[in-house]
Amino acid sequence: MARTRIPDAIQRRDLIEQKLDPARARKVADAYLEQDRVLEALPFLERAEARDELAAIRDAAVSSGDVFLLRETALRLGEEPDADTWRRLAEVAAAAGKASYAAEAQRQLAAREAS
């Protein structure tokens, strides 16, 4: 199967600055996802109002112990991860040997529990 051409860096920036219609934004997001470039797909998924896809990526971030991806998807969903989410992510990250992600998740967990 032929891969869909993704925009280069300048085109990507221009597309992000434009007011893309949801269908076009989804097409661009899918092109990035086809190449496993999840972070680059996020702004286009947000523009496409693809909340289910963003939620699935958020859940995958927790399951893989990826603090950065969790923050990015939560931001685009307009959500703040709760203490349980940070706890699960910290456990997964620690088990996967992602010490810095585990430590950051623990800091986020402590902040949630303190407030």
N, C-alpha and C positions, 0 to 999 in steps of 0.2 A: 504494500500500500504506500503510495506517495505521501510524503509529509507535506503539510501545509506550510507555506513560507511564513516565517515570523518576521516582524519588523526589526530593523536594526535599531541601535540605541537612539539615534536621532528621531527616527520615525516613531519609536515607542514613546519618547518624551512628547512629541507633537500630538500623538493620539491621546495620551493621558491629559494633556491640556485642552483638547477639544471636547465638545459635548457630543460624545458618541451616542447613537441610539442603542438601546439594550441589545438588539439582535447583532449588531456589528461588534459591540464590546464582547459579547459572548463568543463570537467567532474568533476574535483575537485571543481571548482567554483559552479557548479550546486548542488553538495552535500552540500556545505555550505549554499547556498541560500535556499535549501529545508528545512533547519533548522533555517531559518531567521538569519543566522550569516553573515550579509552583509559585515561588515568590513573585516572579514577573507576571504571572497570571492574576494575582490578587486584585490589583486596581481595576482590571477589566471585569472580573467577576463582580466586584462591588458595583461598577457602572451598569452591569447587566442585571443587577438585583438578583443574583444567583445565590440567595441565602442558604439554600440546601447544600449547594456545593461548598460554600464557605464553611458551613457547619461541619461538613464531612472532613474538610481539610483541618479545621480546628481539632476535631476528634482524633484525626491521624497524628496531629502534632503532639497531643497528650500521650497517645499510644507509643510514639517514638521518642518521647522525652525531649522535644524540640521547643525550648522556651521562646526563641525568636519567632518561630512560625505561629505559636499560640498567641503571642502578643499581636502580631500582624493581623491574624484572622479575627481576633476579638475586637480589635480596633475597627475593622471594616464591618463587623456585625453590630457595633455599638454596644458591646457587652464588656463587662469586667469579669474576668475569671474568678470564681469563688474559691474559698479555702480548700474545699475537697478536690477541685481541679488541680490546684497547685500541689496538693499533697500527692495525688496520683502521678502527676508529671515528675515530681521530685523522686519518687520511688522508681519509676521507669528509667529516668535519666541515670540515677545511681546504679541500677542494675546493669545498664548498658555501658557503664564506664564513662559517662558524660559528666565528669565531676563539676565543671563550671556551670553547666545547665542545672545540675542537681542543686548546687549551692544557691544559684539565683532563684530557683523555684522555692527553696527553703526560706530565702529572704522574703519572697513574696507571700509565702504562707504565714510567716511570723507577723508580717505587716497586717494581713487580714485578720489574724487571730487577736492582735493587739487592739484593733479598732472595734 
